[in-house]
């Protein structure tokens, strides 16, 4: 896009936008008191890895929108592809015996990229609906094979699988479980988060891995393998704090699933389409073959809403058995939307043509190395980064790993300091999470690290002066 100029920003009435936002716009994960007092950062434009607020201030978006602006913002060829599709076919019924060309082409492309025999695709409107679809598919499959009792699901503590009623119940991130909401509990069970940083003191990583695998198998046996249908897992837990599991974790958990006839559902809503340097991470990065993959976010790089539930030939053969007269009575008005599908196809074309996966391997390793230079700073307990997924965990005491009081709001404090310096990181309690666009450069990684360094040091000084941090 053409970079915004002062005349572009002059069109916005900042005060009016703030007032309208406060009066009418209920955001996702709306913080009522904070929003009432502070309002929002109102974004007006984006270009590459940068976004601009209505006053024209520029920010390096190290959050990548919401883990999703993989190819960067403002690409003219994306705009042209979307506009051309709107002119050609803006909408088509996705149900029953109707299809459209771009949806067919996208499903074939996804099948070619997905690992193993994941040859079948159900298109959705985003990540939450992709995971919701995955569970409905699990139900349909188990009933179709004559196992109506096999419906229980095992997930992990601190997991995030979406924000529908069903998917929020599958996940179990404490901060997201507002007491004013209800959750399903009878079919969903949660085992330990694979966060070695929070393992019992003195436990080796190998012993921690054994504990996790044994806990999983014990949970299956306790519930009864004839009742447990599936294991839902993010390859790297995203919103839970970029939790990178011990080496071999997913392979061994998959082997447990194989022994006990569980489907392995890999929630790759975040990790797919280049974030870890591969189109899909399950097999190429973590050496296991899931039965179902859910994806969204980087599928269109955020240009339009779209998700997908990709599943195996084995599942397809069971649910679509000839002569049974079955109907998969599940769908969304906007799944397979032709304009969203053309955005996904163009997005994949750009990733392939510009060799962005190789770029992620290069710049991602550089980001891992540079972020580790922050590990010795005050407040920093752990630095977790794999390619372009990163998190800094802040603590009150490096030795005990004790957290600062919630009232300090440490992630938010550092986020706001960074924002004032033109950098966006995502605050999640005592964490700052990053997932920059795949196009980020070495120089921009340096900018992220240097701004964060100064913000962490300044925040530590402020907290010491206030008596809120002793610096141990």
DAKA-V556019 format. One record per backbone hydrogen bond with DSSP energy under -1.0 kcal/mol. NH is the residue of the N-H (numbers start at 1). CO is the residue of the C=O. E is the energy in kcal/mol with one decimal. If there is no record, write none. Layout:
nh;co;e
NH;CO;E
NH;CO;E
This chain:
nh;co;e
9;5;-1.4
10;6;-1.5
12;9;-1.6
14;12;-1.0
17;13;-2.4
18;14;-2.5
19;15;-2.3
20;16;-2.5
21;17;-2.7
22;18;-2.4
23;19;-2.0
24;20;-2.3
25;21;-1.6
30;27;-1.0
35;31;-3.0
36;32;-2.2
37;33;-1.8
38;34;-3.4
39;35;-1.6
44;52;-3.1
45;52;-1.5
47;50;-2.8
48;73;-2.9
50;47;-2.2
51;59;-2.1
52;45;-2.9
53;57;-2.1
54;42;-1.7
56;53;-2.0
59;51;-2.7
60;422;-2.8
61;49;-2.7
62;60;-1.5
62;424;-1.2
64;61;-1.0
66;64;-1.4
67;63;-1.8
68;64;-2.6
69;64;-2.0
70;68;-2.5
72;69;-1.2
73;48;-2.3
79;75;-2.0
80;76;-2.7
81;77;-2.1
82;78;-2.5
83;79;-2.7
84;80;-2.8
85;81;-1.9
86;82;-2.2
87;83;-1.9
88;84;-2.1
89;85;-3.4
98;95;-1.7
104;100;-2.1
105;101;-2.6
106;102;-2.4
107;103;-2.5
108;104;-2.1
109;105;-2.0
110;106;-2.9
111;107;-2.2
112;108;-1.5
113;109;-1.4
114;110;-2.4
118;115;-1.5
119;117;-2.1
120;311;-1.9
122;309;-2.6
124;307;-2.8
130;126;-1.3
131;127;-2.3
132;128;-2.6
133;129;-2.0
134;130;-1.9
135;131;-2.1
136;132;-2.0
137;133;-2.6
138;134;-2.2
139;135;-2.4
140;136;-2.5
141;137;-2.7
142;138;-2.5
143;139;-2.5
144;140;-2.3
145;141;-1.7
146;143;-1.5
147;142;-2.9
150;147;-1.4
151;149;-1.7
152;227;-2.7
153;187;-2.8
154;230;-2.2
155;189;-3.0
157;191;-3.1
158;172;-3.6
159;156;-1.6
168;164;-2.7
169;165;-1.1
170;166;-1.7
171;167;-2.3
172;159;-1.5
176;173;-1.8
177;174;-1.3
178;176;-1.6
181;178;-2.1
189;153;-2.3
191;155;-2.4
195;193;-1.7
198;195;-1.3
199;196;-1.8
203;200;-2.1
208;204;-2.4
209;205;-2.3
210;206;-2.2
211;207;-2.4
212;208;-2.3
213;209;-2.4
214;210;-2.7
215;211;-2.5
216;212;-2.0
217;213;-2.3
218;214;-2.7
219;215;-2.2
220;216;-2.1
221;217;-2.4
222;218;-2.4
223;219;-2.4
224;220;-2.4
227;224;-2.7
229;152;-3.3
230;152;-1.3
231;263;-2.6
232;154;-2.2
233;265;-2.5
237;243;-1.7
241;238;-2.3
242;238;-2.1
243;237;-1.8
249;246;-2.2
252;248;-2.3
253;249;-2.5
254;250;-2.4
255;251;-2.0
256;252;-1.7
257;253;-2.0
258;254;-2.4
259;255;-2.0
260;256;-1.6
262;257;-2.4
263;229;-2.6
265;231;-3.1
266;292;-2.8
267;233;-2.4
268;266;-1.4
268;294;-1.7
272;268;-1.6
273;279;-3.4
274;278;-2.6
277;274;-1.8
285;281;-2.2
286;281;-1.8
287;283;-1.4
288;282;-1.3
291;264;-2.0
292;264;-1.8
293;310;-2.8
294;266;-2.2
295;308;-2.4
299;296;-2.7
300;297;-1.4
302;297;-1.3
303;300;-1.8
307;124;-1.8
308;295;-2.6
309;122;-2.6
310;293;-3.2
311;120;-2.8
312;291;-1.5
313;117;-1.3
316;312;-2.1
317;313;-2.7
318;314;-1.3
319;315;-2.6
320;316;-2.4
321;318;-1.2
324;321;-1.5
329;327;-1.6
330;328;-2.7
335;332;-1.5
337;334;-1.2
341;337;-2.7
342;338;-1.9
343;339;-1.7
344;340;-2.1
345;341;-2.4
346;342;-2.4
347;343;-2.4
348;344;-2.6
349;345;-2.2
350;346;-2.2
351;347;-2.3
352;348;-2.5
353;349;-3.1
354;350;-2.7
355;352;-1.0
356;351;-2.1
359;355;-1.6
360;356;-2.4
361;357;-1.8
362;358;-1.7
363;359;-3.2
364;360;-2.5
365;361;-1.1
366;362;-1.8
367;363;-2.4
368;364;-2.4
369;365;-2.2
370;366;-2.7
371;367;-2.6
372;368;-1.4
373;370;-1.2
374;371;-2.0
375;372;-1.5
377;374;-1.7
380;377;-1.2
381;393;-3.2
382;393;-1.5
384;391;-2.9
386;389;-2.3
388;275;-2.0
389;386;-1.2
390;434;-2.6
391;384;-2.6
392;432;-2.4
393;382;-2.9
394;430;-2.6
395;379;-3.0
396;402;-3.1
397;402;-1.2
401;397;-1.9
408;405;-1.7
409;406;-1.2
411;429;-1.6
413;409;-2.4
414;410;-2.2
415;411;-2.2
416;412;-2.7
417;413;-1.8
418;414;-2.5
419;415;-2.6
420;416;-1.9
421;418;-1.0
422;419;-1.7
423;418;-2.2
424;60;-2.6
426;433;-2.5
428;431;-2.1
431;428;-1.2
432;392;-1.8
433;426;-2.8
434;390;-3.0
435;62;-2.6
438;70;-1.5
440;437;-1.8
445;441;-2.1
446;442;-2.3
447;443;-1.9
448;444;-2.4
449;445;-2.4
450;446;-2.7
451;447;-2.2
452;448;-2.3
453;449;-2.6
454;450;-2.0
455;451;-2.4
456;452;-2.8
457;453;-2.3
458;454;-2.6
459;455;-2.2
460;456;-2.4
461;457;-2.1
462;458;-2.2
463;459;-2.7
464;460;-2.2
465;461;-2.3
466;462;-1.7
467;464;-1.3
468;463;-2.9
